[in-house]
Amino acid sequence: MDKDFFEQVYQVVRLIPKGRATSYGAIAAYLGAKGGARVVGYAMNAAHTAKPKVPAHRVVNRTGLLSGKHHFKTPFAMQEALEKEGITVKDDKIAHFNNVFWDPMEELKL
């Protein structure tokens, strides 16, 4: 895996505001790696060692599913972190995902 790409992913994820979430694919597209959602997922799996901290709980799959929840300390840690920021999660999925979706292509326009 490309460490530089992982660091670019981390830089984007650190910009996601509290109470918002994005998808692996949206980050990949923003970084010019359309179709690279899986690699963004790999970066999120390794994010626990990154400094400064990466709010990996704010990155989910394209439908709002907490697909990475098993990579946290407990199976509920991801949901708990999202709920602490005011995001509602039902059945391992962000409720009304489109309302909290943070699109880096829109939010980080130059």
N, C-alpha and C positions, 0 to 999 in steps of 0.2 A: 504494500500500500504506500501511496505517496504522502509522506509526512507534511509536505507543503500544502497539499490539498486538504488534509485533515485540519491544518492550522487555519486555512481560509474558511472552512466550515465552522470552526470554533469562533472565528471572528464574527461571522454572520449570526450565529446562535446567541452570542453574547449581546447582540443588539435587539433581540426580541424583548419587547417590554413585558413586565409582569402583567398577568391577566390576558395574555395573548399567546397564540400557538401557531406553528407552521408545519409544513410537511417536508419529508425528506426530499421529495421531488421538486418542491418549490425552491429549496436551497440549491439543489443540483442545477436547476435551470438558471438560477441567478448567477451561479459560478461558471456558466457556460458548459456545463456537463449534463445537458439534457439526456435523460435516460440513466443518469448516475445515482438514482435514489438509493440503491443498495449500498454504494460506496459511502454515501452520507450516513447511512445506517451503521456501517462499520466504524466510521468516525465517532458516532454517538456511543457505540459500545466501548470505545477506548477513551471517551471524554473524561472519565472519572480521574484520570491521572493528569489532566491538563491544568495548567496554571496560567492566568487566573481561572477560577471556576467557570465551568460551562453549564448553563441551565438546560441540560439535555431533556428534562421532563417536558419542555415546551415544544419538542419535535415529535410528531406523530405521523401515521401514514396518511394518504390522501383523503381518506374518509373520516379522519379524526380518531381512528382506532389507536389505542395505546399499545401498539405492536412491540415496543421496546421495553415493556414493563418488567419482563423477566430478567433484565440486565441491571436492575436496581437492587439495593440491599435486601428489600423484601418485595414480594409481588404487588404490594399496595403502595409502595413509596412514591411511585410516579403519580398515581391518582391523588394521593394525599398532598403532594407538592402543588399540583394543579388546583386542587380545591382550596388550598391555603391562599391561592392568588385569585380566588373568586370564580374559577372555571368549574362548571358543573359536568360531572362525569357519570354516565349511566351505562351499565353493562360494558365496561372497559372502553367506552367511546365518549368523546367530548360531545355533549349535547349542544345543538345549534352551532356546530363547528364553523359554519360560514360567518357567524357573528364575531368570533374571536380570531378568525384566520388572519394571520399577518403575512402578507405577500412581500418578500424582499424586493421583487421587481418593481413594485409600487412604492413601498416604504423607503427604499434606498436609492431612488432615482437621483441622478446627478443634475 
